[in-house]
């Protein structure tokens, strides 16, 4: 059964750890992430971008697969299924498809329109027992074709969106999606501290978790970050493990070409990466 991310994130905020959002792209990804969470007794948020949702033939397919898998694998830890960087239309579709959490990314809209649409979605989510993430200040890097440079959110705008009753808030603090460039100056903890002062108990979200040094991650958690998104890092280890399998000629031995065998090393690599992140985030044993 899927749960809203609200309770798991409130517990994380109070307990000074973070819950990982691991983006899923297919069945293997989902299986790896859920198995890791169950093994380590950690709550988990499965993130689905609009691009990944389309790739997996729609949100209803994704929701059905995740719910069935939770049952088949006997997953007993809290699992939230979350739309990542959702458009207003995407949010509506995921509410209908049975997701337990959504992110409305109105960061590129004028603040008035962001407020208006967020207010409407807050009411719907509250009625359905879902959690809602909002974003202020676009996160840098590339996310489904949207490229930003890691700008910082305005703490006052963060407070305005937080006060609408969202469950969690993603605020740009110089973080970017994808691989960080060598000249990246690092996270702006001063901005994070200012946002935290104004938003109080609200769990904050750090996007672009790939490549941020562990000590920075831990400092961000100490300043109120309760949810950290990981996607690129899992994609990289999946590709590496698959490459090694093929370059070693294992796909040409016996039935090594069978997709169940071919995709296994990559799936195992994702699982190990998810477990490694859960250790760093401090969510192990918190289910």
BADRENRO-880500 format. One record per residue (C-alpha): residue number from 0; residue in one letter; x, y, z. Coordinates in Angstrom, 2 decimals. Layout:
% residues N
NODE resi resn      px      py      pz
NODE  NUM    a       X       Y       Z
...
//
This chain:
% residues 287
NODE resi resn      px      py      pz
NODE    0    x    0.00    0.00    0.00
NODE    1    x    1.23    3.47   -0.84
NODE    2    x    1.37    6.20    1.79
NODE    3    x    1.69    9.96    1.61
NODE    4    x    5.23   11.27    2.18
NODE    5    x    4.00   13.73    4.81
NODE    6    x    4.37   11.61    7.94
NODE    7    x    7.72   10.06    6.94
NODE    8    x    9.16   13.52    6.24
NODE    9    x    7.85   15.07    9.45
NODE   10    x    9.51   12.21   11.36
NODE   11    x   12.72   12.76    9.37
NODE   12    x   12.71   16.48   10.12
NODE   13    x   12.19   15.84   13.84
NODE   14    x   14.81   13.07   13.86
NODE   15    x   17.43   14.99   11.84
NODE   16    x   17.74   12.53    8.98
NODE   17    x   16.47   12.56    5.40
NODE   18    x   14.36   10.20    3.32
NODE   19    x   15.68    9.52   -0.17
NODE   20    x   13.58   10.01   -3.26
NODE   21    x   14.91    7.56   -5.82
NODE   22    x   13.63    8.12   -9.33
NODE   23    x   12.42    5.02  -11.14
NODE   24    x   12.63    4.44  -14.88
NODE   25    x   11.43    0.84  -15.32
NODE   26    x   10.62   -2.42  -13.52
NODE   27    x   14.26   -3.16  -12.59
NODE   28    x   14.70    0.28  -11.05
NODE   29    x   11.55   -0.09   -8.97
NODE   30    x   12.43   -3.60   -7.80
NODE   31    x   15.98   -2.52   -6.83
NODE   32    x   14.80    0.54   -4.87
NODE   33    x   12.01   -1.30   -3.01
NODE   34    x   14.25   -4.26   -2.13
NODE   35    x   16.93   -1.93   -0.77
NODE   36    x   14.38   -0.08    1.39
NODE   37    x   12.96   -3.32    2.81
NODE   38    x   16.42   -4.73    3.54
NODE   39    x   17.54   -1.62    5.40
NODE   40    x   14.13   -0.94    7.01
NODE   41    x   14.07    2.55    5.52
NODE   42    x   11.08    4.57    4.33
NODE   43    x   11.39    5.44    0.62
NODE   44    x    9.92    7.81   -1.94
NODE   45    x    9.79    6.58   -5.52
NODE   46    x   10.03    9.54   -7.88
NODE   47    x    8.60    9.56  -11.40
NODE   48    x    9.44   12.41  -13.75
NODE   49    x    6.95   13.29  -16.49
NODE   50    x    9.43   11.91  -19.05
NODE   51    x    9.78    8.62  -17.18
NODE   52    x    6.01    8.41  -16.77
NODE   53    x    5.59    8.75  -20.53
NODE   54    x    8.35    6.18  -21.14
NODE   55    x    6.60    3.67  -18.86
NODE   56    x    3.38    4.21  -20.89
NODE   57    x    1.60    6.44  -18.41
NODE   58    x    1.04    7.10  -14.72
NODE   59    x   -1.68    4.46  -14.36
NODE   60    x    0.77    1.79  -15.55
NODE   61    x    3.39    3.03  -13.07
NODE   62    x    0.96    3.14  -10.13
NODE   63    x   -0.38   -0.35  -10.92
NODE   64    x    3.15   -1.78  -11.21
NODE   65    x    4.38   -0.21   -7.96
NODE   66    x    1.31   -1.25   -5.96
NODE   67    x    1.46   -4.82   -7.28
NODE   68    x    5.20   -5.03   -6.62
NODE   69    x    4.80   -3.88   -3.00
NODE   70    x    2.39   -6.79   -2.52
NODE   71    x    4.42   -9.41   -4.43
NODE   72    x    7.73   -8.52   -2.74
NODE   73    x    6.08   -8.26    0.71
NODE   74    x    7.36   -4.72    1.21
NODE   75    x    6.42   -3.58    4.72
NODE   76    x    8.25   -0.23    4.93
NODE   77    x    6.43    3.06    4.07
NODE   78    x    6.51    3.75    0.32
NODE   79    x    5.33    6.97   -1.33
NODE   80    x    4.88    7.21   -5.10
NODE   81    x    5.69   10.77   -6.09
NODE   82    x    5.47   12.82   -9.26
NODE   83    x    8.75   14.68   -9.72
NODE   84    x    8.72   18.19  -11.24
NODE   85    x    5.09   17.93  -12.26
NODE   86    x    3.29   20.38  -14.48
NODE   87    x   -0.23   21.36  -13.40
NODE   88    x   -1.68   18.89  -15.96
NODE   89    x    0.74   16.16  -14.87
NODE   90    x   -0.29   16.63  -11.23
NODE   91    x   -3.95   16.21  -12.14
NODE   92    x   -3.18   12.98  -14.04
NODE   93    x   -1.18   11.51  -11.13
NODE   94    x   -3.93   12.33   -8.63
NODE   95    x   -6.31   10.40  -10.88
NODE   96    x   -3.82    7.53  -11.41
NODE   97    x   -3.51    6.85   -7.68
NODE   98    x   -0.11    8.32   -6.81
NODE   99    x    0.27    9.11   -3.09
NODE  100    x    2.34   12.28   -3.53
NODE  101    x    2.96   14.94   -6.16
NODE  102    x    5.34   17.79   -6.80
NODE  103    x    3.94   20.82   -8.53
NODE  104    x    6.82   22.71  -10.06
NODE  105    x    5.54   26.23  -10.52
NODE  106    x    9.02   27.74  -10.07
NODE  107    x    9.12   29.02  -13.67
NODE  108    x    5.72   30.71  -13.32
NODE  109    x    5.11   34.23  -11.98
NODE  110    x    4.79   33.92   -8.17
NODE  111    x    1.06   34.85   -8.27
NODE  112    x    0.27   31.98  -10.64
NODE  113    x    2.46   29.58   -8.64
NODE  114    x    0.49   30.56   -5.49
NODE  115    x   -2.88   30.18   -7.21
NODE  116    x   -2.22   26.71   -8.68
NODE  117    x   -0.46   25.48   -5.53
NODE  118    x   -3.44   26.60   -3.41
NODE  119    x   -5.83   24.59   -5.58
NODE  120    x   -3.62   21.48   -5.47
NODE  121    x   -3.17   21.76   -1.67
NODE  122    x   -6.95   21.48   -1.25
NODE  123    x   -7.21   18.43   -3.55
NODE  124    x   -4.26   16.65   -1.90
NODE  125    x   -5.57   17.34    1.58
NODE  126    x   -8.93   15.83    0.64
NODE  127    x   -7.27   12.72   -0.82
NODE  128    x   -4.64   12.28    1.91
NODE  129    x   -1.75   12.95   -0.47
NODE  130    x    1.42   14.95    0.10
NODE  131    x    2.34   17.93   -2.05
NODE  132    x    5.79   19.36   -2.78
NODE  133    x    6.20   22.85   -4.17
NODE  134    x    9.27   24.56   -5.63
NODE  135    x   10.61   28.07   -5.38
NODE  136    x   13.64   29.22   -7.37
NODE  137    x   14.46   26.87  -10.23
NODE  138    x   16.98   24.11   -9.55
NODE  139    x   19.94   24.27  -11.92
NODE  140    x   21.07   21.75  -14.50
NODE  141    x   18.79   19.81  -16.81
NODE  142    x   15.57   18.14  -15.78
NODE  143    x   13.43   16.86  -18.64
NODE  144    x   14.67   19.58  -20.98
NODE  145    x   14.40   22.43  -18.44
NODE  146    x   17.83   23.95  -17.90
NODE  147    x   18.58   26.27  -14.98
NODE  148    x   21.82   27.54  -13.47
NODE  149    x   21.37   26.74   -9.80
NODE  150    x   19.83   29.97   -8.64
NODE  151    x   18.85   30.59   -5.03
NODE  152    x   15.28   30.91   -3.87
NODE  153    x   13.99   34.06   -2.20
NODE  154    x   13.28   33.12    1.46
NODE  155    x   10.22   35.43    1.54
NODE  156    x    8.73   33.67   -1.51
NODE  157    x    9.48   30.34    0.19
NODE  158    x    7.52   31.46    3.24
NODE  159    x    4.62   32.55    1.05
NODE  160    x    4.41   29.13   -0.63
NODE  161    x    5.04   27.27    2.67
NODE  162    x    2.13   29.12    4.28
NODE  163    x   -0.26   27.70    1.66
NODE  164    x   -0.11   24.35    3.46
NODE  165    x    2.23   22.32    1.26
NODE  166    x    3.80   19.17    2.80
NODE  167    x    7.37   19.94    1.70
NODE  168    x    9.27   22.65   -0.10
NODE  169    x   12.05   22.42   -2.66
NODE  170    x   14.11   25.59   -2.60
NODE  171    x   17.04   26.31   -4.86
NODE  172    x   20.26   26.76   -2.84
NODE  173    x   22.75   26.53   -5.67
NODE  174    x   22.08   22.81   -6.28
NODE  175    x   21.76   21.45   -9.81
NODE  176    x   20.42   18.33  -11.51
NODE  177    x   22.80   15.91  -13.15
NODE  178    x   26.58   15.90  -12.83
NODE  179    x   28.10   18.95  -11.13
NODE  180    x   30.60   21.02  -13.12
NODE  181    x   34.14   21.30  -11.75
NODE  182    x   33.72   25.01  -10.96
NODE  183    x   30.53   24.49   -8.91
NODE  184    x   30.79   26.77   -5.85
NODE  185    x   28.82   24.48   -3.51
NODE  186    x   25.57   24.76   -1.59
NODE  187    x   24.51   28.10   -0.11
NODE  188    x   23.95   27.17    3.52
NODE  189    x   23.31   30.82    4.44
NODE  190    x   20.28   30.85    2.12
NODE  191    x   19.14   27.47    3.47
NODE  192    x   19.37   28.76    7.05
NODE  193    x   17.32   31.88    6.13
NODE  194    x   14.64   29.72    4.46
NODE  195    x   14.55   27.35    7.44
NODE  196    x   14.05   30.29    9.86
NODE  197    x   10.97   31.43    7.94
NODE  198    x    9.45   28.02    7.16
NODE  199    x    9.88   26.44   10.59
NODE  200    x    8.75   22.83   10.86
NODE  201    x    8.23   22.35    7.12
NODE  202    x   10.42   19.59    5.63
NODE  203    x   12.77   21.01    2.99
NODE  204    x   13.81   19.14   -0.15
NODE  205    x   17.21   19.00   -1.81
NODE  206    x   17.08   18.24   -5.52
NODE  207    x   20.12   17.17   -7.49
NODE  208    x   21.55   14.86   -4.82
NODE  209    x   24.06   13.32   -7.25
NODE  210    x   27.59   14.52   -6.72
NODE  211    x   27.05   16.72   -3.65
NODE  212    x   29.82   15.75   -1.19
NODE  213    x   28.60   13.71    1.80
NODE  214    x   29.62   16.35    4.35
NODE  215    x   27.51   18.96    2.51
NODE  216    x   24.57   16.53    2.46
NODE  217    x   24.91   16.03    6.22
NODE  218    x   25.13   19.77    6.84
NODE  219    x   22.01   20.33    4.72
NODE  220    x   20.16   17.70    6.79
NODE  221    x   21.21   19.49    9.99
NODE  222    x   19.62   22.67    8.55
NODE  223    x   16.20   21.12    7.94
NODE  224    x   16.53   19.19    4.66
NODE  225    x   14.38   16.06    5.11
NODE  226    x   14.12   14.74    1.54
NODE  227    x   16.94   14.28   -0.94
NODE  228    x   16.42   13.34   -4.58
NODE  229    x   18.73   10.88   -6.34
NODE  230    x   18.45    9.94  -10.00
NODE  231    x   21.57   10.48  -12.11
NODE  232    x   23.82    8.46   -9.80
NODE  233    x   21.65    5.36  -10.16
NODE  234    x   21.59    5.80  -13.94
NODE  235    x   25.40    6.01  -14.02
NODE  236    x   26.02    2.83  -11.97
NODE  237    x   23.36    0.95  -13.97
NODE  238    x   25.12    1.87  -17.22
NODE  239    x   28.57    1.02  -15.80
NODE  240    x   27.53   -2.44  -14.59
NODE  241    x   25.77   -3.20  -17.89
NODE  242    x   28.81   -2.06  -19.87
NODE  243    x   31.12   -4.29  -17.81
NODE  244    x   28.86   -7.31  -18.35
NODE  245    x   28.81   -6.83  -22.13
NODE  246    x   32.49   -5.91  -22.44
NODE  247    x   33.36   -9.09  -20.54
NODE  248    x   31.44  -10.99  -23.23
NODE  249    x   29.01  -12.42  -20.69
NODE  250    x   26.04  -11.79  -22.97
NODE  251    x   27.60  -14.29  -25.42
NODE  252    x   28.05  -17.07  -22.87
NODE  253    x   25.17  -19.54  -22.66
NODE  254    x   21.95  -17.55  -22.40
NODE  255    x   23.70  -14.43  -21.15
NODE  256    x   21.71  -12.40  -23.66
NODE  257    x   18.48  -13.14  -21.76
NODE  258    x   17.31   -9.70  -20.54
NODE  259    x   16.80  -11.14  -17.07
NODE  260    x   20.52  -11.91  -16.95
NODE  261    x   21.63   -8.91  -18.98
NODE  262    x   19.88   -6.40  -16.73
NODE  263    x   20.75   -8.09  -13.44
NODE  264    x   24.21   -6.51  -12.82
NODE  265    x   22.76   -3.03  -13.42
NODE  266    x   19.81   -3.75  -11.14
NODE  267    x   22.14   -4.97   -8.36
NODE  268    x   24.27   -1.83   -8.83
NODE  269    x   21.22    0.41   -8.36
NODE  270    x   20.27   -1.51   -5.22
NODE  271    x   23.75   -1.05   -3.75
NODE  272    x   23.74    2.67   -4.59
NODE  273    x   20.32    3.16   -2.98
NODE  274    x   21.54    1.39    0.18
NODE  275    x   24.69    3.53    0.25
NODE  276    x   22.58    6.71    0.01
NODE  277    x   20.19    5.56    2.74
NODE  278    x   23.19    5.11    5.07
NODE  279    x   24.40    8.65    4.31
NODE  280    x   20.92   10.15    4.71
NODE  281    x   20.44    8.41    8.07
NODE  282    x   17.12    6.74    7.17
NODE  283    x   18.27    3.15    7.87
NODE  284    x   16.07    1.44   10.48
NODE  285    x   13.63    4.37   10.57
NODE  286    x   10.69    2.54    8.93
//
